[in-house]
Amino acid sequence: MAATSAVAIRRARHADVGVIVAMLADDPLGSGRERLEDPLPPCYFGRSRCSTAIRISSSCRGGRERHRYRCLQLCILPGLSSQGASRALIEDVRVASHCRSRGIGEQLVQWAVAQARAKECKLVELLTHQTRVDAQRFYARLGFAASHVGMTLRF
Amino acid sequence: MAATSAVAIRRARHADVGVIVAMLADDPLGSGRERLEDPLPPCYFGRSRCSTAIRISSSCRGGRERHRYRCLQLCILPGLSSQGASRALIEDVRVASHCRSRGIGEQLVQWAVAQARAKECKLVELLTHQTRVDAQRFYARLGFAASHVGMTLRF
């Protein structure tokens, strides 16, 4: 059942870093990239890591009172192309594993798209790993076209 | 022959906007998206359009003394994923048509990659349209992997 009620989506704070890193690590690709240790290593707390671009929402519902967490990173980037349009870049969309398939990821991405519109972007873009076929279907359902090749260089 | 000598790459200024828009418009996809008019329409000069992320270089060589222009947009984005890594996003790479195939596009992208390394990014990413097969080969030659699907939503 889709979660249709409005849940506040806010800037992530220092205190949210643990929850966000847990979501990033709870993922086929992220599990090999993150260090989910207690306490979290300092690399997650350096210069502006938890920037204003990272958004989170949590809601507490139902008898079990388990928090529903979700997060993404949304950057609004000014530019000259497309007649001086800004564009929005969405990255690191995650929904806590115990509350997936309830529409709250869609609600979060739709919020980001609405933010992009409100800031007069003409384009929202994202890269999704080729192995994330479900994610590609998800974004296609929200109107995204698989128009580009996403190329990466890792150091 | 590759242009191997160092040419200053600097932040684009208001006075560069005309040259940059001309390069953006001189492109199979860009020709339908830009308004290369004289004078340029105000949309290219609004709030921070020509942001600090846009870089340009020009050199003047040879008997004909024609300027060699090239530009790109480079954004360094902080984040939490990959152990709090920053990532670099490259967009709108263009080389003036009369000086393509001389290695100056490669020189520019290698400069951006070096900037990303210097700023301790772990990842450089870009989206290139599926029809830009030559561009994909170009980036693959520079070490980029076609690892992702680039998805876009245009308003």
Interface residues (C-beta under 8 A of the other chain):
Chain A: V17 I20 V21 L24 G30 R33 E34 R35 P41 C43 Y44 F45 G46 R47 S48 R49 C50 S51 A53 I54 Q73 C75 L77 P78 G79 L80 S81 S82 Q83 G84 R87 L89 E91 D92 V113 A116 R117 C121 K122 L123 V124 E125 L126 L127 T128 H129 Q130 Q136 Y139 A140 L142 G143 F144 A145 A146 S147 H148 V149 G150 M151 T152 L153 R154 F155
Chain B: V17 I20 V21 L24 G30 R33 E34 R35 P41 C43 Y44 F45 G46 R47 S48 R49 C50 S51 A53 I54 Q73 C75 L77 P78 G79 L80 S81 S82 Q83 G84 R87 L89 E91 D92 V113 A116 R117 C121 K122 L123 V124 E125 L126 L127 T128 H129 Q130 Q136 Y139 A140 L142 G143 F144 A145 A146 S147 H148 V149 G150 M151 T152 L153 R154 F155
